[in-house]
Amino acid sequence: MSKLCKSCGNYYEGDHCDKCGYGDPNLKTHAADKYKKPTKPERFRTEEEKELYAEWEKEKKRTLR
Ligand SMILES: [Zn+2]
């Protein structure tokens, strides 16, 4: 079953994201912020994705201050 990456929103198989490396202990994932953009139109989003995007919005507000 695919997992939704908490860092970039990509779906991945296995134990780490193949797009940003999230979950891979050998890789630093601090550069993943550039991927934190919703890539789907709102009506096609799953509940899981909506939650994740809401998290990103909160993070953005925190870092913009
Ligand atoms: Zn990722």
N, CA, C, O and the ligand as a Tripos MOL2 file, in Angstrom:
@<TRIPOS>MOLECULE
protein
  261   259    66     0     0
PROTEIN
NO_CHARGES

@<TRIPOS>ATOM
      1 N           0.8300   -1.2060    0.0000 N.3       1 MET1
      2 CA          0.0000    0.0000    0.0000 C.3       1 MET1
      3 C           0.8670    1.2600    0.0000 C.2       1 MET1
      4 O           1.8510    1.3370    0.7360 O.2       1 MET1
      5 N           0.5110    2.2260   -0.8060 N.am      2 SER2
      6 CA          1.2870    3.4650   -0.8770 C.3       2 SER2
      7 C           1.1090    4.2920    0.3840 C.2       2 SER2
      8 O           0.0590    4.2710    1.0260 O.2       2 SER2
      9 N           2.1520    5.0100    0.7150 N.am      3 LYS3
     10 CA          2.0880    5.9370    1.8290 C.3       3 LYS3
     11 C           2.1710    7.3500    1.2990 C.2       3 LYS3
     12 O           2.8130    7.6170    0.2840 O.2       3 LYS3
     13 N           1.5080    8.2560    2.0070 N.am      4 LEU4
     14 CA          1.5540    9.6620    1.6180 C.3       4 LEU4
     15 C           2.7260   10.3270    2.3330 C.2       4 LEU4
     16 O           2.8080   10.3030    3.5610 O.2       4 LEU4
     17 N           3.6180   10.9100    1.5670 N.am      5 CYS5
     18 CA          4.7880   11.5510    2.1510 C.3       5 CYS5
     19 C           4.3810   12.8190    2.9030 C.2       5 CYS5
     20 O           3.7030   13.6900    2.3580 O.2       5 CYS5
     21 N           4.8080   12.9030    4.1620 N.am      6 LYS6
     22 CA          4.4680   14.0750    4.9860 C.3       6 LYS6
     23 C           5.2900   15.2870    4.5860 C.2       6 LYS6
     24 O           5.0060   16.4100    5.0010 O.2       6 LYS6
     25 N           6.2910   15.0530    3.7920 N.am      7 SER7
     26 CA          7.2010   16.1280    3.4510 C.3       7 SER7
     27 C           6.8740   16.7710    2.1020 C.2       7 SER7
     28 O           6.9430   17.9920    1.9650 O.2       7 SER7
     29 N           6.5200   15.9580    1.1080 N.am      8 CYS8
     30 CA          6.2920   16.5360   -0.2200 C.3       8 CYS8
     31 C           4.9250   16.1970   -0.8070 C.2       8 CYS8
     32 O           4.5520   16.7460   -1.8440 O.2       8 CYS8
     33 N           4.1600   15.2910   -0.1560 N.am      9 GLY9
     34 CA          2.8320   14.9700   -0.6630 C.3       9 GLY9
     35 C           2.8290   13.9060   -1.7430 C.2       9 GLY9
     36 O           1.7870   13.6120   -2.3270 O.2       9 GLY9
     37 N           3.9720   13.3350   -2.0060 N.am     10 ASN10
     38 CA          4.0950   12.2700   -2.9940 C.3      10 ASN10
     39 C           3.6560   10.9400   -2.3750 C.2      10 ASN10
     40 O           3.8430   10.7210   -1.1780 O.2      10 ASN10
     41 N           3.0750   10.0560   -3.1890 N.am     11 TYR11
     42 CA          2.7960    8.7090   -2.7050 C.3      11 TYR11
     43 C           3.9860    7.8190   -3.0090 C.2      11 TYR11
     44 O           4.5370    7.8550   -4.1100 O.2      11 TYR11
     45 N           4.3730    7.0340   -2.0410 N.am     12 TYR12
     46 CA          5.5370    6.1880   -2.2530 C.3      12 TYR12
     47 C           5.3370    4.7930   -1.6890 C.2      12 TYR12
     48 O           4.5220    4.5780   -0.7920 O.2      12 TYR12
     49 N           6.0980    3.8490   -2.2320 N.am     13 GLU13
     50 CA          6.1180    2.4660   -1.7470 C.3      13 GLU13
     51 C           7.3950    2.2760   -0.9440 C.2      13 GLU13
     52 O           8.3680    3.0070   -1.1320 O.2      13 GLU13
     53 N           7.3920    1.2890   -0.0440 N.am     14 GLY14
     54 CA          8.6020    1.0170    0.7170 C.3      14 GLY14
     55 C           8.7430    1.9360    1.9090 C.2      14 GLY14
     56 O           7.7540    2.4900    2.3890 O.2      14 GLY14
     57 N           9.9620    2.1030    2.3930 N.am     15 ASP15
     58 CA         10.1280    2.8520    3.6430 C.3      15 ASP15
     59 C          10.5710    4.2930    3.4740 C.2      15 ASP15
     60 O          10.6630    5.0170    4.4650 O.2      15 ASP15
     61 N          10.8490    4.7330    2.2590 N.am     16 HIS16
     62 CA         11.1000    6.1640    2.1220 C.3      16 HIS16
     63 C          10.6080    6.7130    0.7900 C.2      16 HIS16
     64 O          10.4490    5.9860   -0.1910 O.2      16 HIS16
     65 N          10.3780    8.0060    0.7900 N.am     17 CYS17
     66 CA          9.8490    8.6880   -0.3860 C.3      17 CYS17
     67 C          10.9080    8.7720   -1.4750 C.2      17 CYS17
     68 O          12.0370    9.1850   -1.2080 O.2      17 CYS17
     69 N          10.5630    8.3910   -2.6850 N.am     18 ASP18
     70 CA         11.5590    8.4440   -3.7660 C.3      18 ASP18
     71 C          11.6530    9.8300   -4.4020 C.2      18 ASP18
     72 O          12.4920   10.0610   -5.2720 O.2      18 ASP18
     73 N          10.8120   10.7290   -3.9800 N.am     19 LYS19
     74 CA         10.8690   12.0780   -4.5410 C.3      19 LYS19
     75 C          11.7600   13.0030   -3.7100 C.2      19 LYS19
     76 O          12.6320   13.6890   -4.2430 O.2      19 LYS19
     77 N          11.5250   13.0080   -2.3920 N.am     20 CYS20
     78 CA         12.3030   13.9290   -1.5510 C.3      20 CYS20
     79 C          13.1910   13.1930   -0.5540 C.2      20 CYS20
     80 O          14.0250   13.8170    0.1020 O.2      20 CYS20
     81 N          13.0270   11.8760   -0.4300 N.am     21 GLY21
     82 CA         13.8670   11.1160    0.4910 C.3      21 GLY21
     83 C          13.3380   11.0570    1.9020 C.2      21 GLY21
     84 O          14.0210   10.5580    2.7970 O.2      21 GLY21
     85 N          12.1290   11.5580    2.1230 N.am     22 TYR22
     86 CA         11.5540   11.5340    3.4600 C.3      22 TYR22
     87 C          11.4960   10.1020    3.9880 C.2      22 TYR22
     88 O          11.0470    9.1930    3.2900 O.2      22 TYR22
     89 N          11.9510    9.9110    5.2210 N.am     23 GLY23
     90 CA         11.9220    8.5860    5.8210 C.3      23 GLY23
     91 C          13.2080    7.8070    5.6150 C.2      23 GLY23
     92 O          13.4030    6.7490    6.2140 O.2      23 GLY23
     93 N          14.0800    8.3270    4.7730 N.am     24 ASP24
     94 CA         15.3630    7.6720    4.5450 C.3      24 ASP24
     95 C          16.3770    8.2220    5.5430 C.2      24 ASP24
     96 O          16.7200    9.4020    5.4800 O.2      24 ASP24
     97 N          16.8620    7.3910    6.4580 N.am     25 PRO25
     98 CA         17.7680    7.8770    7.5100 C.3      25 PRO25
     99 C          19.1120    8.3480    6.9570 C.2      25 PRO25
    100 O          19.8380    9.0800    7.6300 O.2      25 PRO25
    101 N          19.4450    7.9330    5.7410 N.am     26 ASN26
    102 CA         20.7320    8.3260    5.1640 C.3      26 ASN26
    103 C          20.6760    9.6490    4.4220 C.2      26 ASN26
    104 O          21.6820   10.1400    3.9100 O.2      26 ASN26
    105 N          19.4910   10.2090    4.3760 N.am     27 LEU27
    106 CA         19.3220   11.4020    3.5600 C.3      27 LEU27
    107 C          18.7540   12.5420    4.4030 C.2      27 LEU27
    108 O          17.8330   12.3450    5.1960 O.2      27 LEU27
    109 N          19.3080   13.7110    4.2230 N.am     28 LYS28
    110 CA         18.7390   14.8760    4.8990 C.3      28 LYS28
    111 C          17.5790   15.4040    4.0500 C.2      28 LYS28
    112 O          17.6900   15.5260    2.8300 O.2      28 LYS28
    113 N          16.4710   15.7120    4.7170 N.am     29 THR29
    114 CA         15.2780   16.0780    3.9550 C.3      29 THR29
    115 C          14.9000   17.5420    4.1280 C.2      29 THR29
    116 O          13.7730   17.9430    3.8400 O.2      29 THR29
    117 N          15.8510   18.3300    4.5980 N.am     30 HIS30
    118 CA         15.5130   19.7260    4.8640 C.3      30 HIS30
    119 C          15.1770   20.5140    3.6090 C.2      30 HIS30
    120 O          14.5640   21.5790    3.6860 O.2      30 HIS30
    121 N          15.5750   19.9970    2.4580 N.am     31 ALA31
    122 CA         15.3310   20.7270    1.2180 C.3      31 ALA31
    123 C          13.9390   20.4680    0.6560 C.2      31 ALA31
    124 O          13.5990   20.9560   -0.4220 O.2      31 ALA31
    125 N          13.1510   19.7150    1.3730 N.am     32 ALA32
    126 CA         11.8550   19.3020    0.8390 C.3      32 ALA32
    127 C          10.8070   20.4120    0.8530 C.2      32 ALA32
    128 O           9.7290   20.2520    0.2810 O.2      32 ALA32
    129 N          11.1100   21.5180    1.4920 N.am     33 ASP33
    130 CA         10.1390   22.6020    1.5740 C.3      33 ASP33
    131 C           9.6540   23.0600    0.2050 C.2      33 ASP33
    132 O           8.5050   23.4740    0.0480 O.2      33 ASP33
    133 N          10.5220   22.9840   -0.7630 N.am     34 LYS34
    134 CA         10.1210   23.4350   -2.0980 C.3      34 LYS34
    135 C           9.0280   22.5590   -2.7090 C.2      34 LYS34
    136 O           8.3440   22.9700   -3.6460 O.2      34 LYS34
    137 N           8.8720   21.3550   -2.1710 N.am     35 TYR35
    138 CA          7.8230   20.4690   -2.6820 C.3      35 TYR35
    139 C           6.4920   20.6800   -1.9790 C.2      35 TYR35
    140 O           5.4700   20.1210   -2.3770 O.2      35 TYR35
    141 N           6.5170   21.4980   -0.9220 N.am     36 LYS36
    142 CA          5.3050   21.6260   -0.1170 C.3      36 LYS36
    143 C           4.2720   22.5130   -0.7800 C.2      36 LYS36
    144 O           3.9140   23.5790   -0.2800 O.2      36 LYS36
    145 N           3.8110   22.0410   -1.9080 N.am     37 LYS37
    146 CA          2.7440   22.7450   -2.5970 C.3      37 LYS37
    147 C           1.7070   21.7260   -3.0050 C.2      37 LYS37
    148 O           2.0490   20.6840   -3.5650 O.2      37 LYS37
    149 N           0.4290   22.0110   -2.7310 N.am     38 PRO38
    150 CA         -0.6020   21.0850   -3.1890 C.3      38 PRO38
    151 C          -0.5530   20.9740   -4.7040 C.2      38 PRO38
    152 O          -0.5270   21.9890   -5.4010 O.2      38 PRO38
    153 N          -0.5410   19.7460   -5.2200 N.am     39 THR39
    154 CA         -0.4150   19.5640   -6.6610 C.3      39 THR39
    155 C          -1.7330   19.1820   -7.3100 C.2      39 THR39
    156 O          -1.8270   19.0790   -8.5330 O.2      39 THR39
    157 N          -2.7540   18.9730   -6.4800 N.am     40 LYS40
    158 CA         -4.0370   18.5240   -7.0240 C.3      40 LYS40
    159 C          -5.1070   19.5760   -6.8450 C.2      40 LYS40
    160 O          -5.0920   20.3170   -5.8630 O.2      40 LYS40
    161 N          -6.0360   19.6510   -7.7810 N.am     41 PRO41
    162 CA         -7.2030   20.5120   -7.5740 C.3      41 PRO41
    163 C          -7.9650   20.0510   -6.3340 C.2      41 PRO41
    164 O          -8.0190   18.8600   -6.0290 O.2      41 PRO41
    165 N          -8.5450   21.0030   -5.6340 N.am     42 GLU42
    166 CA         -9.1400   20.7120   -4.3420 C.3      42 GLU42
    167 C         -10.1410   19.5530   -4.3590 C.2      42 GLU42
    168 O         -10.1570   18.7370   -3.4380 O.2      42 GLU42
    169 N         -10.9750   19.4780   -5.4020 N.am     43 ARG43
    170 CA        -12.0270   18.4480   -5.3850 C.3      43 ARG43
    171 C         -11.4990   17.0370   -5.6050 C.2      43 ARG43
    172 O         -12.2260   16.0690   -5.3840 O.2      43 ARG43
    173 N         -10.2460   16.9030   -6.0360 N.am     44 PHE44
    174 CA         -9.6850   15.5650   -6.2210 C.3      44 PHE44
    175 C          -8.8670   15.1000   -5.0340 C.2      44 PHE44
    176 O          -8.3410   13.9870   -5.0340 O.2      44 PHE44
    177 N          -8.7580   15.9370   -4.0340 N.am     45 ARG45
    178 CA         -7.9140   15.5800   -2.8920 C.3      45 ARG45
    179 C          -8.5930   14.5700   -1.9800 C.2      45 ARG45
    180 O          -9.8070   14.5910   -1.7790 O.2      45 ARG45
    181 N          -7.7670   13.6890   -1.4380 N.am     46 THR46
    182 CA         -8.2810   12.7470   -0.4450 C.3      46 THR46
    183 C          -8.2730   13.4300    0.9170 C.2      46 THR46
    184 O          -7.6440   14.4730    1.1000 O.2      46 THR46
    185 N          -8.9800   12.8280    1.8710 N.am     47 GLU47
    186 CA         -8.9940   13.3660    3.2280 C.3      47 GLU47
    187 C          -7.5760   13.5010    3.7720 C.2      47 GLU47
    188 O          -7.2240   14.4860    4.4210 O.2      47 GLU47
    189 N          -6.7650   12.4620    3.4790 N.am     48 GLU48
    190 CA         -5.3910   12.4510    3.9570 C.3      48 GLU48
    191 C          -4.6040   13.6330    3.3940 C.2      48 GLU48
    192 O          -3.8370   14.2820    4.1050 O.2      48 GLU48
    193 N          -4.8060   13.8920    2.1240 N.am     49 GLU49
    194 CA         -4.0850   14.9990    1.4920 C.3      49 GLU49
    195 C          -4.5530   16.3460    2.0270 C.2      49 GLU49
    196 O          -3.7470   17.2520    2.2400 O.2      49 GLU49
    197 N          -5.8510   16.4730    2.2420 N.am     50 LYS50
    198 CA         -6.3690   17.7280    2.8000 C.3      50 LYS50
    199 C          -5.7410   18.0340    4.1480 C.2      50 LYS50
    200 O          -5.3620   19.1690    4.4360 O.2      50 LYS50
    201 N          -5.6400   16.9940    4.9700 N.am     51 GLU51
    202 CA         -5.0270   17.1750    6.2880 C.3      51 GLU51
    203 C          -3.5810   17.6190    6.1540 C.2      51 GLU51
    204 O          -3.1230   18.5220    6.8550 O.2      51 GLU51
    205 N          -2.8720   16.9700    5.2450 N.am     52 LEU52
    206 CA         -1.4600   17.2910    5.0450 C.3      52 LEU52
    207 C          -1.2940   18.7320    4.5640 C.2      52 LEU52
    208 O          -0.4200   19.4530    5.0450 O.2      52 LEU52
    209 N          -2.1210   19.1430    3.6270 N.am     53 TYR53
    210 CA         -2.0080   20.5030    3.1080 C.3      53 TYR53
    211 C          -2.3520   21.5300    4.1900 C.2      53 TYR53
    212 O          -1.7700   22.6130    4.2350 O.2      53 TYR53
    213 N          -3.2850   21.1860    5.0420 N.am     54 ALA54
    214 CA         -3.6230   22.0740    6.1450 C.3      54 ALA54
    215 C          -2.4300   22.2210    7.0840 C.2      54 ALA54
    216 O          -2.1550   23.3080    7.5940 O.2      54 ALA54
    217 N          -1.7270   21.1090    7.3040 N.am     55 GLU55
    218 CA         -0.5040   21.1480    8.1170 C.3      55 GLU55
    219 C           0.5250   22.0920    7.5040 C.2      55 GLU55
    220 O           1.1390   22.8980    8.2040 O.2      55 GLU55
    221 N           0.7010   21.9850    6.2150 N.am     56 TRP56
    222 CA          1.6910   22.8290    5.5330 C.3      56 TRP56
    223 C           1.3220   24.3000    5.6610 C.2      56 TRP56
    224 O           2.1890   25.1480    5.8720 O.2      56 TRP56
    225 N           0.0270   24.6020    5.5340 N.am     57 GLU57
    226 CA         -0.4220   25.9810    5.6690 C.3      57 GLU57
    227 C          -0.0570   26.5280    7.0400 C.2      57 GLU57
    228 O           0.4000   27.6630    7.1740 O.2      57 GLU57
    229 N          -0.2690   25.6910    8.0610 N.am     58 LYS58
    230 CA          0.0610   26.0990    9.4290 C.3      58 LYS58
    231 C           1.5510   26.3680    9.5550 C.2      58 LYS58
    232 O           1.9690   27.3610   10.1520 O.2      58 LYS58
    233 N           2.3460   25.4690    8.9860 N.am     59 GLU59
    234 CA          3.8060   25.6320    9.0300 C.3      59 GLU59
    235 C           4.2260   26.9260    8.3440 C.2      59 GLU59
    236 O           5.0830   27.6560    8.8430 O.2      59 GLU59
    237 N           3.6270   27.1950    7.2200 N.am     60 LYS60
    238 CA          3.9630   28.3970    6.4520 C.3      60 LYS60
    239 C           3.6990   29.6390    7.2780 C.2      60 LYS60
    240 O           4.5170   30.5580    7.3060 O.2      60 LYS60
    241 N           2.5530   29.6710    7.9550 N.am     61 LYS61
    242 CA          2.2100   30.8210    8.7730 C.3      61 LYS61
    243 C           3.2050   31.0020    9.9070 C.2      61 LYS61
    244 O           3.5590   32.1230   10.2730 O.2      61 LYS61
    245 N           3.6510   29.8670   10.4610 N.am     62 ARG62
    246 CA          4.6340   29.9490   11.5430 C.3      62 ARG62
    247 C           5.9600   30.5200   11.0580 C.2      62 ARG62
    248 O           6.5730   31.3360   11.7470 O.2      62 ARG62
    249 N           6.4060   30.0970    9.8800 N.am     63 THR63
    250 CA          7.7270   30.5040    9.4070 C.3      63 THR63
    251 C           7.7200   31.8910    8.8010 C.2      63 THR63
    252 O           8.7770   32.5090    8.6760 O.2      63 THR63
    253 N           6.5700   32.3920    8.4260 N.am     64 LEU64
    254 CA          6.5170   33.7080    7.7850 C.3      64 LEU64
    255 C           6.6040   34.8500    8.7920 C.2      64 LEU64
    256 O           6.8780   35.9930    8.4260 O.2      64 LEU64
    257 N           6.3720   34.5320   10.0480 N.am     65 ARG65
    258 CA          6.3790   35.5900   11.0410 C.3      65 ARG65
    259 C           7.7810   36.0770   11.3760 C.2      65 ARG65
    260 O           7.9420   36.9730   12.2040 O.2      65 ARG65
    261 ZN          8.5200   13.0920   -0.2450 Zn       66 ZN66
@<TRIPOS>BOND
     1     1     2 1
     2     2     3 1
     3     3     4 2
     4     3     5 am
     5     5     6 1
     6     6     7 1
     7     7     8 2
     8     7     9 am
     9     9    10 1
    10    10    11 1
    11    11    12 2
    12    11    13 am
    13    13    14 1
    14    14    15 1
    15    15    16 2
    16    15    17 am
    17    17    18 1
    18    18    19 1
    19    19    20 2
    20    19    21 am
    21    21    22 1
    22    22    23 1
    23    23    24 2
    24    23    25 am
    25    25    26 1
    26    26    27 1
    27    27    28 2
    28    27    29 am
    29    29    30 1
    30    30    31 1
    31    31    32 2
    32    31    33 am
    33    33    34 1
    34    34    35 1
    35    35    36 2
    36    35    37 am
    37    37    38 1
    38    38    39 1
    39    39    40 2
    40    39    41 am
    41    41    42 1
    42    42    43 1
    43    43    44 2
    44    43    45 am
    45    45    46 1
    46    46    47 1
    47    47    48 2
    48    47    49 am
    49    49    50 1
    50    50    51 1
    51    51    52 2
    52    51    53 am
    53    53    54 1
    54    54    55 1
    55    55    56 2
    56    55    57 am
    57    57    58 1
    58    58    59 1
    59    59    60 2
    60    59    61 am
    61    61    62 1
    62    62    63 1
    63    63    64 2
    64    63    65 am
    65    65    66 1
    66    66    67 1
    67    67    68 2
    68    67    69 am
    69    69    70 1
    70    70    71 1
    71    71    72 2
    72    71    73 am
    73    73    74 1
    74    74    75 1
    75    75    76 2
    76    75    77 am
    77    77    78 1
    78    78    79 1
    79    79    80 2
    80    79    81 am
    81    81    82 1
    82    82    83 1
    83    83    84 2
    84    83    85 am
    85    85    86 1
    86    86    87 1
    87    87    88 2
    88    87    89 am
    89    89    90 1
    90    90    91 1
    91    91    92 2
    92    91    93 am
    93    93    94 1
    94    94    95 1
    95    95    96 2
    96    95    97 am
    97    97    98 1
    98    98    99 1
    99    99   100 2
   100    99   101 am
   101   101   102 1
   102   102   103 1
   103   103   104 2
   104   103   105 am
   105   105   106 1
   106   106   107 1
   107   107   108 2
   108   107   109 am
   109   109   110 1
   110   110   111 1
   111   111   112 2
   112   111   113 am
   113   113   114 1
   114   114   115 1
   115   115   116 2
   116   115   117 am
   117   117   118 1
   118   118   119 1
   119   119   120 2
   120   119   121 am
   121   121   122 1
   122   122   123 1
   123   123   124 2
   124   123   125 am
   125   125   126 1
   126   126   127 1
   127   127   128 2
   128   127   129 am
   129   129   130 1
   130   130   131 1
   131   131   132 2
   132   131   133 am
   133   133   134 1
   134   134   135 1
   135   135   136 2
   136   135   137 am
   137   137   138 1
   138   138   139 1
   139   139   140 2
   140   139   141 am
   141   141   142 1
   142   142   143 1
   143   143   144 2
   144   143   145 am
   145   145   146 1
   146   146   147 1
   147   147   148 2
   148   147   149 am
   149   149   150 1
   150   150   151 1
   151   151   152 2
   152   151   153 am
   153   153   154 1
   154   154   155 1
   155   155   156 2
   156   155   157 am
   157   157   158 1
   158   158   159 1
   159   159   160 2
   160   159   161 am
   161   161   162 1
   162   162   163 1
   163   163   164 2
   164   163   165 am
   165   165   166 1
   166   166   167 1
   167   167   168 2
   168   167   169 am
   169   169   170 1
   170   170   171 1
   171   171   172 2
   172   171   173 am
   173   173   174 1
   174   174   175 1
   175   175   176 2
   176   175   177 am
   177   177   178 1
   178   178   179 1
   179   179   180 2
   180   179   181 am
   181   181   182 1
   182   182   183 1
   183   183   184 2
   184   183   185 am
   185   185   186 1
   186   186   187 1
   187   187   188 2
   188   187   189 am
   189   189   190 1
   190   190   191 1
   191   191   192 2
   192   191   193 am
   193   193   194 1
   194   194   195 1
   195   195   196 2
   196   195   197 am
   197   197   198 1
   198   198   199 1
   199   199   200 2
   200   199   201 am
   201   201   202 1
   202   202   203 1
   203   203   204 2
   204   203   205 am
   205   205   206 1
   206   206   207 1
   207   207   208 2
   208   207   209 am
   209   209   210 1
   210   210   211 1
   211   211   212 2
   212   211   213 am
   213   213   214 1
   214   214   215 1
   215   215   216 2
   216   215   217 am
   217   217   218 1
   218   218   219 1
   219   219   220 2
   220   219   221 am
   221   221   222 1
   222   222   223 1
   223   223   224 2
   224   223   225 am
   225   225   226 1
   226   226   227 1
   227   227   228 2
   228   227   229 am
   229   229   230 1
   230   230   231 1
   231   231   232 2
   232   231   233 am
   233   233   234 1
   234   234   235 1
   235   235   236 2
   236   235   237 am
   237   237   238 1
   238   238   239 1
   239   239   240 2
   240   239   241 am
   241   241   242 1
   242   242   243 1
   243   243   244 2
   244   243   245 am
   245   245   246 1
   246   246   247 1
   247   247   248 2
   248   247   249 am
   249   249   250 1
   250   250   251 1
   251   251   252 2
   252   251   253 am
   253   253   254 1
   254   254   255 1
   255   255   256 2
   256   255   257 am
   257   257   258 1
   258   258   259 1
   259   259   260 2
@<TRIPOS>SUBSTRUCTURE
     1 MET1         2 RESIDUE 1 A MET
     2 SER2         6 RESIDUE 1 A SER
     3 LYS3        10 RESIDUE 1 A LYS
     4 LEU4        14 RESIDUE 1 A LEU
     5 CYS5        18 RESIDUE 1 A CYS
     6 LYS6        22 RESIDUE 1 A LYS
     7 SER7        26 RESIDUE 1 A SER
     8 CYS8        30 RESIDUE 1 A CYS
     9 GLY9        34 RESIDUE 1 A GLY
    10 ASN10       38 RESIDUE 1 A ASN
    11 TYR11       42 RESIDUE 1 A TYR
    12 TYR12       46 RESIDUE 1 A TYR
    13 GLU13       50 RESIDUE 1 A GLU
    14 GLY14       54 RESIDUE 1 A GLY
    15 ASP15       58 RESIDUE 1 A ASP
    16 HIS16       62 RESIDUE 1 A HIS
    17 CYS17       66 RESIDUE 1 A CYS
    18 ASP18       70 RESIDUE 1 A ASP
    19 LYS19       74 RESIDUE 1 A LYS
    20 CYS20       78 RESIDUE 1 A CYS
    21 GLY21       82 RESIDUE 1 A GLY
    22 TYR22       86 RESIDUE 1 A TYR
    23 GLY23       90 RESIDUE 1 A GLY
    24 ASP24       94 RESIDUE 1 A ASP
    25 PRO25       98 RESIDUE 1 A PRO
    26 ASN26      102 RESIDUE 1 A ASN
    27 LEU27      106 RESIDUE 1 A LEU
    28 LYS28      110 RESIDUE 1 A LYS
    29 THR29      114 RESIDUE 1 A THR
    30 HIS30      118 RESIDUE 1 A HIS
    31 ALA31      122 RESIDUE 1 A ALA
    32 ALA32      126 RESIDUE 1 A ALA
    33 ASP33      130 RESIDUE 1 A ASP
    34 LYS34      134 RESIDUE 1 A LYS
    35 TYR35      138 RESIDUE 1 A TYR
    36 LYS36      142 RESIDUE 1 A LYS
    37 LYS37      146 RESIDUE 1 A LYS
    38 PRO38      150 RESIDUE 1 A PRO
    39 THR39      154 RESIDUE 1 A THR
    40 LYS40      158 RESIDUE 1 A LYS
    41 PRO41      162 RESIDUE 1 A PRO
    42 GLU42      166 RESIDUE 1 A GLU
    43 ARG43      170 RESIDUE 1 A ARG
    44 PHE44      174 RESIDUE 1 A PHE
    45 ARG45      178 RESIDUE 1 A ARG
    46 THR46      182 RESIDUE 1 A THR
    47 GLU47      186 RESIDUE 1 A GLU
    48 GLU48      190 RESIDUE 1 A GLU
    49 GLU49      194 RESIDUE 1 A GLU
    50 LYS50      198 RESIDUE 1 A LYS
    51 GLU51      202 RESIDUE 1 A GLU
    52 LEU52      206 RESIDUE 1 A LEU
    53 TYR53      210 RESIDUE 1 A TYR
    54 ALA54      214 RESIDUE 1 A ALA
    55 GLU55      218 RESIDUE 1 A GLU
    56 TRP56      222 RESIDUE 1 A TRP
    57 GLU57      226 RESIDUE 1 A GLU
    58 LYS58      230 RESIDUE 1 A LYS
    59 GLU59      234 RESIDUE 1 A GLU
    60 LYS60      238 RESIDUE 1 A LYS
    61 LYS61      242 RESIDUE 1 A LYS
    62 ARG62      246 RESIDUE 1 A ARG
    63 THR63      250 RESIDUE 1 A THR
    64 LEU64      254 RESIDUE 1 A LEU
    65 ARG65      258 RESIDUE 1 A ARG
    66 ZN66       261 GROUP 0 **** ****
